[in-house]
Amino acid sequence: MQDVIPQPCQIPFVLNGQSFNYTPDFLVFYKLGTASFPGYTKPLLVEVKPAQEWRKNWRKWLPKWKAAYAYAKQQGWIFRIHDESRIRDVAFLNITFLERYKRMQFSHEESEYILKTVQEMGSAPFHYLLARHFMGIYRGQGIAHLWHLLALRQLDCDITLPLNDFTELWIPEHDSE
């Protein structure tokens, strides 16, 4: 996964002659990686409902889901309905956690210094960068700064593993996306 956007769009649909808007839960973008453009994984527009609830109400919700399917197809996306157990994995939780750090502001010079350290080393554990660049009373700011760089994808990690002090960070290879 590259990014998860909550409530990404409003999709108009008609039910019993009345117009409504439907807002799906998430739009998931995937990294291109080594796949060629024709073989890349299409973005996924996702509605999340507890399995019992969508099975009980599927007839009532079918018009909005049909509209979402058509809209997603028009955008070059895929539309899926998932129950909560299918999306609450580590990667999803990590991306959701990092979302809050995207809009933070930090010194450009400090960011460049951190990125230079990681580039010179090839990769570095979170705790090492924290100790090297943010000592004492600056530790809290340093934690937020490192998560910010990860949220903006200026740093990268294995997003499928839990984020912690031992998370290995590296400079992403933007050319392969």
WOSUL-V824307 format. One record per pair of residues at least 12 apart in sequence whose ideal C-beta (glycine too) atoms are under 6 Angstrom apart, sorted by the first residue. I is the first residue (numbers start at 1). J is the second residue. Records with the same first field share a line. If there is no record, write none. Layout:
I->J / J
//
This chain:
1->30 / 91
2->29 / 30 / 31
3->29
4->26 / 28 / 95
5->27
6->26
7->23
8->27
10->23
11->67 / 68 / 71
13->63 / 64 / 67
15->63
22->64
24->45 / 47 / 68
25->46 / 47 / 48
26->46
27->43 / 45
28->44
29->43
31->177
32->177
42->77 / 78
43->77
44->78
45->72 / 77 / 79
46->80 / 82
47->81
48->82 / 84 / 87
50->83
51->83
90->160 / 162
91->159 / 160
94->159 / 163
98->147 / 150 / 151
101->147 / 148 / 151
102->151
104->148
106->145 / 148
114->133
118->169 / 171
119->171
123->168 / 170
124->169
125->166 / 168
126->165 / 167
127->165
129->146
130->142
153->172
155->169
156->170 / 172
157->169
//
